[in-house]
Amino acid sequence: MTSKKLLNRLEEFTSVETVHLYVIERKTKLDHGTKARPSDKFEYAPLQIQLSPELMPVISSMLKKVIEKKIKEDVQIVEYEVIDDTIDKIYSYTDLGKISGFQEFLKNRLNKQISPLKTFEELADLEKAWALCYGFYNSKQKKWLYCIKKLQPSKMAVEIETSTSVNEAVKNGFTALFDTKTKSLKPFKGFSLNIEPSIDMIYVDEGIYIFQKKAFEDITSITEEFEVVAQEIVAEIEDIKFVDGLKHLSGVIAQKPAFRNKLIKAKAIGNLEFLKTCKDIKKEFKRAGNKLAIKFNFDGKGRVIALDEHAAEDIIKVLCEYYKEGIFGGKVFESPAGRLKK
């Protein structure tokens, strides 16, 4: 789909009259197995926050501008990848089976009767207030558009309750709200909710479009999935026996998510399979090192040594084909975006 077609499709929803707001709770499934993957371990439940008629057009206009700003005519829409470069783009995501818990939420939970939020305590009692979800219903097409934003729970809502006790007021002060209709200061019982002009992902026509890649990975629990997969790859590297100093490799992927994703990419493009049948691993690393001006060290068995975390990072970069060689000038780049290797 082109950016123009996507924008036109979304505009069929952002001017509708029916707008819903949900808080998405993420909680651990009670019946999950001890070896369950993160995609199966969590479930997601919506809690509806009723919007006043005055707020609906405000939210619609706000999110419409966010969408128009993000989906420019020249923006690329490409299939989601584990690692990417710095080019501005929108990702499409169709493999919902890999995010089964969130898929169940999108396809089933949002279509059922959803309980409305009544008290601040209901928010406080959630296992994890995970994201905000805005729903736009097109009554002619009988379809929904959902815009989802990852939450920082500590900043989500603030309870406001004016104490009418004189003793409490003298001791602690109090908060009150000024009503411009009655032109008077009044006590208030409720909470404020921070609504930001921001969207991380949208769900429409059974497809996902990603505006913010990292936030999407957090929302759908792919981040935790990557952590598990990366540790499995480290175990596979240990079995291949081509690296000495695995503790530094493990340290890098634990502390730096970008390198964790690079290691997953190395597995996905088949470079670990190549090493399993490689007759001279030392020769391959020396060849790559000479080309890239990277000095690799080796032990007596021909294994590449991760002396420290910096050396471990160099090993991961080579494995995931982080560096690219230009066809015309033969220059070596550090990313497809065109940043020359220093």
BELTA-V566009 format. One record per residue. N is the residue number from 0. RES is the residue in one small letter. OMEGA is omega in radians with two decimals (none if undefined). Layout:
n:N res:RES omega:OMEGA
n:N res:RES omega:OMEGA
//
This chain:
n:0 res:m omega:3.10
n:1 res:t omega:3.14
n:2 res:s omega:-3.14
n:3 res:k omega:3.13
n:4 res:k omega:3.13
n:5 res:l omega:3.14
n:6 res:l omega:3.12
n:7 res:n omega:3.14
n:8 res:r omega:-3.10
n:9 res:l omega:3.13
n:10 res:e omega:3.05
n:11 res:e omega:-3.12
n:12 res:f omega:-2.97
n:13 res:t omega:3.07
n:14 res:s omega:-3.12
n:15 res:v omega:-3.10
n:16 res:e omega:-3.09
n:17 res:t omega:3.13
n:18 res:v omega:3.10
n:19 res:h omega:3.07
n:20 res:l omega:-3.14
n:21 res:y omega:2.86
n:22 res:v omega:3.12
n:23 res:i omega:3.07
n:24 res:e omega:2.98
n:25 res:r omega:3.12
n:26 res:k omega:-3.13
n:27 res:t omega:3.11
n:28 res:k omega:-3.13
n:29 res:l omega:-3.04
n:30 res:d omega:-3.12
n:31 res:h omega:3.12
n:32 res:g omega:-3.12
n:33 res:t omega:-3.13
n:34 res:k omega:-3.11
n:35 res:a omega:3.07
n:36 res:r omega:3.11
n:37 res:p omega:3.13
n:38 res:s omega:3.11
n:39 res:d omega:-3.02
n:40 res:k omega:-3.03
n:41 res:f omega:2.98
n:42 res:e omega:-3.03
n:43 res:y omega:-3.09
n:44 res:a omega:3.12
n:45 res:p omega:3.03
n:46 res:l omega:-3.01
n:47 res:q omega:3.01
n:48 res:i omega:-3.11
n:49 res:q omega:3.11
n:50 res:l omega:3.06
n:51 res:s omega:3.12
n:52 res:p omega:-3.14
n:53 res:e omega:-3.07
n:54 res:l omega:-3.05
n:55 res:m omega:3.14
n:56 res:p omega:3.11
n:57 res:v omega:3.14
n:58 res:i omega:3.12
n:59 res:s omega:-3.12
n:60 res:s omega:-3.13
n:61 res:m omega:-3.09
n:62 res:l omega:3.06
n:63 res:k omega:3.12
n:64 res:k omega:3.09
n:65 res:v omega:-3.13
n:66 res:i omega:-3.13
n:67 res:e omega:3.13
n:68 res:k omega:-3.10
n:69 res:k omega:-3.06
n:70 res:i omega:3.09
n:71 res:k omega:-3.06
n:72 res:e omega:-3.05
n:73 res:d omega:-3.11
n:74 res:v omega:3.12
n:75 res:q omega:2.97
n:76 res:i omega:-3.05
n:77 res:v omega:3.11
n:78 res:e omega:-3.12
n:79 res:y omega:3.05
n:80 res:e omega:-3.14
n:81 res:v omega:3.06
n:82 res:i omega:-3.13
n:83 res:d omega:3.09
n:84 res:d omega:-3.03
n:85 res:t omega:-3.13
n:86 res:i omega:3.11
n:87 res:d omega:-3.09
n:88 res:k omega:3.00
n:89 res:i omega:3.13
n:90 res:y omega:2.95
n:91 res:s omega:-3.12
n:92 res:y omega:-3.07
n:93 res:t omega:-3.07
n:94 res:d omega:-3.04
n:95 res:l omega:3.10
n:96 res:g omega:3.13
n:97 res:k omega:3.07
n:98 res:i omega:-2.95
n:99 res:s omega:3.13
n:100 res:g omega:3.14
n:101 res:f omega:3.06
n:102 res:q omega:3.12
n:103 res:e omega:3.10
n:104 res:f omega:-3.09
n:105 res:l omega:-3.01
n:106 res:k omega:-3.03
n:107 res:n omega:-3.04
n:108 res:r omega:-3.09
n:109 res:l omega:-3.13
n:110 res:n omega:-3.11
n:111 res:k omega:3.05
n:112 res:q omega:-3.05
n:113 res:i omega:-3.12
n:114 res:s omega:3.09
n:115 res:p omega:3.09
n:116 res:l omega:-3.12
n:117 res:k omega:-3.07
n:118 res:t omega:3.07
n:119 res:f omega:-3.13
n:120 res:e omega:3.11
n:121 res:e omega:3.07
n:122 res:l omega:-3.10
n:123 res:a omega:-3.09
n:124 res:d omega:3.13
n:125 res:l omega:3.10
n:126 res:e omega:3.08
n:127 res:k omega:3.02
n:128 res:a omega:-2.83
n:129 res:w omega:-3.06
n:130 res:a omega:2.97
n:131 res:l omega:-3.13
n:132 res:c omega:3.08
n:133 res:y omega:3.14
n:134 res:g omega:3.11
n:135 res:f omega:-3.05
n:136 res:y omega:3.05
n:137 res:n omega:-3.03
n:138 res:s omega:3.13
n:139 res:k omega:-3.13
n:140 res:q omega:-3.08
n:141 res:k omega:-3.14
n:142 res:k omega:-3.13
n:143 res:w omega:2.89
n:144 res:l omega:3.11
n:145 res:y omega:3.07
n:146 res:c omega:-2.98
n:147 res:i omega:-3.11
n:148 res:k omega:3.11
n:149 res:k omega:-3.11
n:150 res:l omega:2.85
n:151 res:q omega:-2.96
n:152 res:p omega:-3.09
n:153 res:s omega:-3.10
n:154 res:k omega:-2.98
n:155 res:m omega:-3.03
n:156 res:a omega:3.12
n:157 res:v omega:3.13
n:158 res:e omega:3.10
n:159 res:i omega:3.09
n:160 res:e omega:-3.13
n:161 res:t omega:3.07
n:162 res:s omega:3.11
n:163 res:t omega:3.09
n:164 res:s omega:3.14
n:165 res:v omega:-3.13
n:166 res:n omega:3.11
n:167 res:e omega:-3.13
n:168 res:a omega:3.12
n:169 res:v omega:-3.07
n:170 res:k omega:-2.97
n:171 res:n omega:-2.98
n:172 res:g omega:-3.14
n:173 res:f omega:3.10
n:174 res:t omega:3.09
n:175 res:a omega:-3.14
n:176 res:l omega:3.13
n:177 res:f omega:3.13
n:178 res:d omega:-3.09
n:179 res:t omega:3.11
n:180 res:k omega:3.14
n:181 res:t omega:-3.13
n:182 res:k omega:3.13
n:183 res:s omega:3.09
n:184 res:l omega:-3.02
n:185 res:k omega:2.97
n:186 res:p omega:-3.08
n:187 res:f omega:3.05
n:188 res:k omega:-3.12
n:189 res:g omega:3.08
n:190 res:f omega:3.08
n:191 res:s omega:-3.13
n:192 res:l omega:-3.10
n:193 res:n omega:3.12
n:194 res:i omega:-3.08
n:195 res:e omega:3.08
n:196 res:p omega:-3.05
n:197 res:s omega:3.09
n:198 res:i omega:3.09
n:199 res:d omega:-3.14
n:200 res:m omega:3.06
n:201 res:i omega:3.12
n:202 res:y omega:-3.13
n:203 res:v omega:3.12
n:204 res:d omega:3.10
n:205 res:e omega:3.09
n:206 res:g omega:3.14
n:207 res:i omega:3.01
n:208 res:y omega:-2.98
n:209 res:i omega:3.07
n:210 res:f omega:-3.14
n:211 res:q omega:-2.98
n:212 res:k omega:-3.10
n:213 res:k omega:3.14
n:214 res:a omega:3.08
n:215 res:f omega:-3.14
n:216 res:e omega:3.09
n:217 res:d omega:-3.10
n:218 res:i omega:-3.03
n:219 res:t omega:-3.13
n:220 res:s omega:3.03
n:221 res:i omega:3.14
n:222 res:t omega:3.11
n:223 res:e omega:3.10
n:224 res:e omega:3.12
n:225 res:f omega:-3.14
n:226 res:e omega:3.12
n:227 res:v omega:-3.11
n:228 res:v omega:-3.12
n:229 res:a omega:3.11
n:230 res:q omega:3.07
n:231 res:e omega:3.12
n:232 res:i omega:3.07
n:233 res:v omega:3.10
n:234 res:a omega:3.11
n:235 res:e omega:3.09
n:236 res:i omega:3.10
n:237 res:e omega:3.13
n:238 res:d omega:-3.14
n:239 res:i omega:3.08
n:240 res:k omega:3.08
n:241 res:f omega:3.13
n:242 res:v omega:2.98
n:243 res:d omega:-3.09
n:244 res:g omega:-3.09
n:245 res:l omega:-3.12
n:246 res:k omega:3.11
n:247 res:h omega:3.07
n:248 res:l omega:3.12
n:249 res:s omega:3.14
n:250 res:g omega:-3.13
n:251 res:v omega:-3.08
n:252 res:i omega:3.10
n:253 res:a omega:-3.05
n:254 res:q omega:-3.03
n:255 res:k omega:-3.12
n:256 res:p omega:-3.13
n:257 res:a omega:3.13
n:258 res:f omega:3.01
n:259 res:r omega:3.13
n:260 res:n omega:3.10
n:261 res:k omega:3.13
n:262 res:l omega:3.08
n:263 res:i omega:3.11
n:264 res:k omega:3.12
n:265 res:a omega:3.10
n:266 res:k omega:-3.06
n:267 res:a omega:-3.09
n:268 res:i omega:3.00
n:269 res:g omega:-3.09
n:270 res:n omega:3.05
n:271 res:l omega:3.07
n:272 res:e omega:3.09
n:273 res:f omega:-3.11
n:274 res:l omega:3.13
n:275 res:k omega:-3.11
n:276 res:t omega:-3.10
n:277 res:c omega:-3.10
n:278 res:k omega:-3.11
n:279 res:d omega:-3.10
n:280 res:i omega:3.13
n:281 res:k omega:-3.14
n:282 res:k omega:-3.11
n:283 res:e omega:3.13
n:284 res:f omega:3.11
n:285 res:k omega:3.11
n:286 res:r omega:3.13
n:287 res:a omega:-3.14
n:288 res:g omega:3.11
n:289 res:n omega:-3.13
n:290 res:k omega:-3.02
n:291 res:l omega:-3.10
n:292 res:a omega:3.07
n:293 res:i omega:3.14
n:294 res:k omega:3.05
n:295 res:f omega:3.09
n:296 res:n omega:-3.07
n:297 res:f omega:3.07
n:298 res:d omega:-3.09
n:299 res:g omega:-3.14
n:300 res:k omega:3.14
n:301 res:g omega:3.12
n:302 res:r omega:3.07
n:303 res:v omega:-3.04
n:304 res:i omega:2.97
n:305 res:a omega:-3.08
n:306 res:l omega:-3.13
n:307 res:d omega:-3.09
n:308 res:e omega:3.11
n:309 res:h omega:3.10
n:310 res:a omega:3.10
n:311 res:a omega:3.10
n:312 res:e omega:3.11
n:313 res:d omega:3.12
n:314 res:i omega:-3.13
n:315 res:i omega:-3.13
n:316 res:k omega:3.13
n:317 res:v omega:-3.11
n:318 res:l omega:-3.07
n:319 res:c omega:-3.12
n:320 res:e omega:-3.14
n:321 res:y omega:-3.11
n:322 res:y omega:3.13
n:323 res:k omega:3.11
n:324 res:e omega:3.13
n:325 res:g omega:-3.12
n:326 res:i omega:-3.03
n:327 res:f omega:-3.05
n:328 res:g omega:3.14
n:329 res:g omega:3.13
n:330 res:k omega:3.13
n:331 res:v omega:-3.11
n:332 res:f omega:-3.13
n:333 res:e omega:3.09
n:334 res:s omega:3.09
n:335 res:p omega:3.14
n:336 res:a omega:3.05
n:337 res:g omega:3.11
n:338 res:r omega:-3.12
n:339 res:l omega:3.06
n:340 res:k omega:-3.13
n:341 res:k omega:none
//
